[in-house]
Amino acid sequence: MREITLRQIEVIRAVMLRGTISGAAEHLGVSAPGISRLIKHTEESLGLRLFERRAGLFVPAVEAGAVFDQIREVYNGVENLQMALDSLHKGHDVRLSFASAPSVAQFIAARAIRSLRGRYPDLFIDLNILKIEETIDYLLLERGEFVIMSSPVRNPGIENEEIAVGRLVAILPEDHPLCAQEVVSLHDLAQEPLIGVDPSDPYGAFVAKPFREAGIEMTQSVRGRFAQTVVSLVRHGLGVAVIDEFSVAEVYMPGIARRPLKEEGSISIYVVRKKGRVLSNFAEYAIKQFRKELAEAAQHWQVPATRRRE
């Protein structure tokens, strides 16, 4: 009978995560020759090739895919067990730390946290609001488990997963003449004082894209750093704006009118995490609730294609 020990599982996972023997040794705090010998012994005892050697890297062998799937499950179980033991040791001092972009944090995060609190009433929740440039340090230094962002984060130590796609919408002061229209065109908005975010900013680039694709010059009269600032400026009658639907996903927004755009414009929302990090059950459930709340918010602004083409 072929058997495998927890130590072998730990070593295989380390090689899988780091891609090299030396990287796995550093990860586990042991010598590289010991890792190499254990991998070789494990492959021989199992009668199975676990890794392919490609240009100095150890890549999981295709035929061992089922083994690696089970190793992930086992390791997740071990980590979850350790988390449960730590939680018992600390009593009620159980916490979940995560972060969000300002646009999602405004309304969607509060709804997700409400569901999270309902399931885990004693859980301490630490929500941070981050700019995209702050995300890398936050995750790699493990200050939090995940970040909800409106742009993917480009770093080899970080992975991005799209969890929602939303539309861009127009926002207007509630007494603006364009409020009489059910759907607003970018051509109409371009004739008004435009409020927005710098197009060189990742968020600002999303907002500027439909103008560029429609061949419309976007001249901003006022700029803000965050979507919430843009909303406030519009509310005070300083102009109109194009913004993502999640930033205005509240039932009551006094002073603001929201209208679908005639032209296509979308924004993706990502959950961003440190590559290889095993998330807690709390984090997994929180992400599930973000998916749910983002999907429900997006349904409010679904406009039939025939109407957009009118």
C-alpha positions as CSV (number, residue, x, y, z in Angstrom):
1,M,0.0,0.0,0.0
2,R,1.4,3.4,-1.0
3,E,1.3,5.9,1.8
4,I,2.3,9.5,2.2
5,T,3.1,11.4,5.4
6,L,2.0,15.0,6.4
7,R,5.7,16.0,6.1
8,Q,5.8,14.8,2.5
9,I,2.6,16.7,1.8
10,E,4.1,19.8,3.4
11,V,7.3,19.5,1.3
12,I,5.4,18.8,-2.0
13,R,3.2,21.9,-1.4
14,A,6.2,24.1,-0.7
15,V,7.8,23.0,-4.0
16,M,4.5,23.5,-5.8
17,L,4.2,27.1,-4.4
18,R,7.8,28.2,-4.8
19,G,8.6,26.3,-8.0
20,T,12.2,25.4,-6.9
21,I,13.9,23.2,-4.4
22,S,15.8,26.2,-2.9
23,G,12.6,28.3,-2.7
24,A,10.8,25.4,-0.9
25,A,13.8,25.0,1.5
26,E,13.7,28.7,2.3
27,H,9.9,28.5,2.8
28,L,10.2,25.6,5.3
29,G,13.5,26.8,6.9
30,V,15.4,23.6,6.0
31,S,18.3,22.6,3.7
32,A,17.8,22.3,0.0
33,P,19.4,18.8,-0.3
34,G,17.0,17.4,2.3
35,I,14.0,18.7,0.2
36,S,15.5,17.2,-3.0
37,R,16.0,13.8,-1.3
38,L,12.5,13.8,0.1
39,I,10.9,14.6,-3.2
40,K,12.9,11.9,-5.0
41,H,12.0,9.3,-2.2
42,T,8.3,10.3,-2.4
43,E,8.2,9.9,-6.2
44,E,9.9,6.5,-6.0
45,S,7.7,5.2,-3.2
46,L,4.5,6.3,-4.9
47,G,5.7,5.1,-8.3
48,L,4.6,8.4,-9.7
49,R,6.3,11.5,-11.1
50,L,5.1,14.5,-9.2
51,F,7.0,17.3,-10.9
52,E,8.4,18.0,-14.4
53,R,11.7,19.8,-14.5
54,R,11.6,22.8,-16.9
55,A,14.4,25.3,-17.2
56,G,15.3,24.9,-13.5
57,L,11.7,25.1,-12.3
58,F,9.6,22.3,-10.8
59,V,6.2,22.2,-12.5
60,P,3.4,19.9,-11.3
61,A,3.2,16.9,-13.6
62,V,-0.1,16.6,-15.5
63,E,-0.6,13.0,-14.5
64,A,-0.3,14.0,-10.8
65,G,-3.1,16.5,-11.0
66,A,-5.5,14.5,-8.7
67,V,-2.7,14.2,-6.1
68,F,-2.1,17.9,-6.0
69,D,-5.9,18.6,-5.7
70,Q,-6.0,16.3,-2.7
71,I,-2.9,17.9,-1.2
72,R,-4.6,21.3,-1.4
73,E,-7.7,19.9,0.4
74,V,-5.6,18.3,3.1
75,Y,-3.5,21.5,3.6
76,N,-6.7,23.6,3.7
77,G,-8.1,21.3,6.4
78,V,-4.9,21.5,8.5
79,E,-4.8,25.3,8.2
80,N,-8.5,25.6,9.1
81,L,-7.9,23.3,12.1
82,Q,-5.1,25.5,13.3
83,M,-7.2,28.6,12.9
84,A,-10.0,26.9,14.9
85,L,-7.5,26.0,17.7
86,D,-6.1,29.6,17.7
87,S,-9.7,31.0,17.9
88,L,-10.5,28.8,20.9
89,H,-7.3,29.8,22.6
90,K,-8.1,33.5,22.1
91,G,-11.7,33.2,23.1
92,H,-13.8,35.9,21.5
93,D,-10.7,37.6,20.0
94,V,-11.4,36.3,16.5
95,R,-10.8,38.8,13.7
96,L,-11.1,39.2,9.9
97,S,-9.1,41.9,8.3
98,F,-9.7,42.8,4.7
99,A,-9.8,46.0,2.5
100,S,-11.8,47.6,-0.2
101,A,-11.5,50.2,-2.9
102,P,-13.5,53.3,-1.9
103,S,-16.1,52.8,-4.6
104,V,-17.1,49.4,-3.3
105,A,-16.7,50.3,0.4
106,Q,-19.3,53.1,0.2
107,F,-22.3,50.8,0.1
108,I,-21.6,47.3,-1.0
109,A,-19.1,46.5,1.8
110,A,-21.6,47.5,4.4
111,R,-24.1,45.1,3.0
112,A,-21.6,42.3,2.8
113,I,-20.5,42.9,6.4
114,R,-24.1,42.9,7.6
115,S,-24.5,39.3,6.3
116,L,-21.1,38.4,7.7
117,R,-22.1,39.7,11.1
118,G,-25.4,37.8,11.0
119,R,-23.4,34.5,10.6
120,Y,-20.5,35.3,12.9
121,P,-21.9,37.7,15.6
122,D,-18.7,37.6,17.7
123,L,-16.3,38.2,14.8
124,F,-14.2,41.3,15.0
125,I,-14.1,42.9,11.5
126,D,-11.3,45.2,10.5
127,L,-12.2,47.0,7.2
128,N,-9.5,49.1,5.5
129,I,-10.0,51.5,2.6
130,L,-7.1,51.4,0.2
131,K,-5.9,53.0,-3.0
132,I,-4.7,50.5,-5.6
133,E,-1.0,51.5,-5.0
134,E,-1.4,50.5,-1.3
135,T,-2.7,47.1,-2.0
136,I,0.5,45.2,-2.7
137,D,2.1,46.0,0.7
138,Y,-1.2,45.3,2.5
139,L,-1.4,41.8,1.0
140,L,2.2,40.7,0.9
141,L,2.8,41.9,4.5
142,E,-0.4,39.9,5.4
143,R,-2.1,42.9,7.1
144,G,-5.3,41.5,5.7
145,E,-6.6,38.4,3.8
146,F,-8.0,40.0,0.7
147,V,-8.9,43.3,-1.0
148,I,-11.9,44.1,-3.2
149,M,-10.6,46.3,-6.1
150,S,-11.9,47.8,-9.3
151,S,-8.6,47.1,-11.1
152,P,-6.4,44.0,-11.1
153,V,-3.1,44.4,-9.2
154,R,-0.1,43.5,-11.3
155,N,2.5,41.7,-9.1
156,P,3.8,38.1,-9.3
157,G,3.1,37.5,-5.6
158,I,-0.6,38.4,-6.0
159,E,-3.5,36.8,-7.7
160,N,-6.7,38.5,-9.0
161,E,-10.1,37.0,-9.5
162,E,-13.0,38.8,-11.2
163,I,-16.1,38.5,-9.1
164,A,-18.5,41.1,-10.8
165,V,-19.0,43.3,-13.8
166,G,-20.9,46.5,-13.5
167,R,-22.1,49.3,-15.7
168,L,-21.0,52.9,-15.8
169,V,-23.9,55.3,-15.2
170,A,-24.6,59.0,-15.3
171,I,-25.2,61.0,-12.2
172,L,-26.8,64.4,-12.2
173,P,-28.0,67.0,-9.8
174,E,-31.6,66.0,-9.1
175,D,-33.0,69.2,-10.7
176,H,-30.9,69.0,-13.9
177,P,-32.7,69.2,-17.3
178,L,-31.2,65.8,-18.4
179,C,-33.1,64.1,-15.6
180,A,-36.2,64.2,-17.9
181,Q,-34.5,61.5,-20.0
182,E,-34.7,57.9,-19.1
183,V,-31.3,57.2,-20.7
184,V,-28.5,59.7,-21.1
185,S,-25.9,59.9,-23.8
186,L,-22.3,60.7,-23.4
187,H,-22.8,63.4,-26.1
188,D,-25.3,65.1,-23.8
189,L,-22.9,64.9,-20.8
190,A,-20.0,66.3,-22.8
191,Q,-21.9,69.5,-23.2
192,E,-22.1,70.0,-19.4
193,P,-19.4,70.7,-16.8
194,L,-17.9,67.3,-16.2
195,I,-16.7,66.1,-12.9
196,G,-14.4,63.1,-12.7
197,V,-11.2,61.4,-11.7
198,D,-7.8,61.9,-13.5
199,P,-7.8,59.6,-16.6
200,S,-4.3,58.5,-15.7
201,D,-5.7,56.9,-12.6
202,P,-6.9,53.3,-13.1
203,Y,-10.4,54.2,-12.0
204,G,-10.4,57.4,-14.1
205,A,-9.2,55.4,-17.1
206,F,-12.4,53.2,-16.9
207,V,-14.6,56.3,-16.8
208,A,-12.7,57.9,-19.7
209,K,-12.8,54.8,-22.0
210,P,-16.4,55.1,-23.3
211,F,-15.8,58.7,-24.2
212,R,-12.7,57.8,-26.1
213,E,-14.4,54.9,-27.9
214,A,-17.2,57.2,-28.9
215,G,-14.8,59.8,-30.2
216,I,-15.9,62.4,-27.7
217,E,-13.5,64.8,-26.1
218,M,-13.8,64.5,-22.3
219,T,-13.0,67.9,-20.8
220,Q,-13.3,67.8,-17.0
221,S,-14.1,71.0,-15.1
222,V,-13.5,69.5,-11.7
223,R,-11.5,66.5,-10.5
224,G,-11.7,64.4,-7.4
225,R,-9.5,61.6,-6.1
226,F,-12.3,59.2,-5.2
227,A,-15.8,58.3,-6.5
228,Q,-17.3,59.5,-3.3
229,T,-15.8,63.0,-3.8
230,V,-17.3,63.0,-7.4
231,V,-20.7,62.1,-6.0
232,S,-20.5,64.9,-3.4
233,L,-19.5,67.5,-6.0
234,V,-22.4,66.5,-8.3
235,R,-24.8,66.6,-5.3
236,H,-23.8,70.3,-4.7
237,G,-24.7,71.2,-8.3
238,L,-21.1,71.6,-9.6
239,G,-21.6,69.4,-12.7
240,V,-22.5,66.0,-14.0
241,A,-20.4,62.8,-14.0
242,V,-20.0,59.2,-15.2
243,I,-19.4,56.8,-12.4
244,D,-19.6,53.0,-11.7
245,E,-23.0,51.8,-10.5
246,F,-21.6,50.3,-7.3
247,S,-20.6,53.8,-6.0
248,V,-24.2,54.9,-6.1
249,A,-25.8,51.6,-5.2
250,E,-28.0,53.0,-2.4
251,V,-31.8,53.3,-2.5
252,Y,-31.9,56.9,-1.2
253,M,-29.4,59.4,-2.5
254,P,-30.8,62.9,-1.9
255,G,-29.7,65.5,-4.4
256,I,-28.5,62.9,-6.9
257,A,-30.3,61.5,-10.0
258,R,-28.9,58.3,-11.6
259,R,-29.5,57.5,-15.3
260,P,-28.3,54.6,-17.4
261,L,-25.9,55.5,-20.3
262,K,-26.9,55.0,-23.9
263,E,-23.3,54.0,-24.7
264,E,-21.6,50.8,-23.4
265,G,-19.4,51.2,-20.4
266,S,-18.4,48.7,-17.8
267,I,-16.1,48.1,-14.9
268,S,-14.9,44.8,-13.3
269,I,-14.6,44.2,-9.6
270,Y,-11.8,41.8,-8.4
271,V,-11.0,40.0,-5.2
272,V,-7.2,40.3,-4.8
273,R,-5.2,38.1,-2.5
274,K,-1.6,37.0,-1.8
275,K,-0.8,34.1,-4.1
276,G,-0.8,30.8,-2.2
277,R,-2.4,32.1,0.9
278,V,-5.1,30.0,2.4
279,L,-8.1,32.1,3.3
280,S,-10.0,31.7,6.5
281,N,-13.6,30.5,6.4
282,F,-14.6,34.0,7.5
283,A,-12.8,35.5,4.4
284,E,-14.3,32.9,2.1
285,Y,-17.8,33.7,3.4
286,A,-17.2,37.4,3.1
287,I,-16.1,37.1,-0.5
288,K,-19.3,35.1,-1.2
289,Q,-21.4,37.9,0.2
290,F,-19.5,40.5,-1.9
291,R,-20.4,38.4,-5.0
292,K,-24.0,38.3,-4.0
293,E,-24.3,42.1,-3.2
294,L,-22.5,43.1,-6.3
295,A,-24.7,40.9,-8.5
296,E,-27.8,42.3,-6.9
297,A,-26.6,45.9,-7.3
298,A,-25.8,45.3,-11.0
299,Q,-29.4,44.1,-11.7
300,H,-30.8,47.6,-11.0
301,W,-29.0,49.1,-14.0
302,Q,-29.6,46.5,-16.7
303,V,-30.9,48.4,-19.7
304,P,-32.4,46.6,-22.7
305,A,-30.0,46.8,-25.7
306,T,-32.8,48.1,-27.9
307,R,-33.3,51.1,-25.6
308,R,-29.5,51.8,-25.5
309,R,-29.5,52.0,-29.3
310,E,-32.4,54.4,-29.6
